[in-house]
């Protein structure tokens, strides 16, 4: 039985209208003087910190702790501003799935497994009234590598539940091949959902335990059994 469910954010729980990528682009231009600085960056399934590091490397900017902090401080400010201007949404099936998980006789612990920094995740999910649904999580602040973030999320779940979970007791839900990869890294079950940038056909190649068009297609009792 699944005791810990870990959700990705962008493309899985919400679409933000591109607020994150637009905030990144604005920081590249206004703080580092690089117009179109995100043009050759791939965001899907990656950590904020790894994306910033790639930007620094492309434009020969020192990847110093001070520059990372400068970037992130301005990023979260712009993210918060853009979320109020852009048309985003909670994705289909999210509210119903969260309600159904909470209604299970043995309710699993709900957490986040995301490439967002923690404050970025909080800003996004607070805007869409989802932040308080999750009791735990792991973020780009914890590690630059998504697989290592998965291990941190698992360990935090273990601490809250008071025992070491078997991989079969953990379910990771995400919209990219990287989400399936990090589930595999900790031996967890996985749901790949085609509400982000990858189609169901593309995600089927990753061989998640379940691959669905939207979370409306998920039977909570089946996947948590």
Buried (B, 14 or more C-beta within 10 A) or exposed (E): EBBBBBBBBBBBBBBBBBBBBBBBBBBBBEBBEBEEBBEEBEBBBBBBBBBBBBBBEBEEBEEEEEBBEBBBEBBBBBBBEBBEEEEBEBBBBBBEBBEBBEEBEEEBBBBBBBBBBBBBBBBBBEBBEBBEBBEBBBBBBBBBBBBBBBBBBBBBBBEEBEEEBEEEBBBBBBBBBBBBBBBBBBBBBBBBBBBBBBEBEBBEEBEBBBBBBBBBBBEBEEBBE
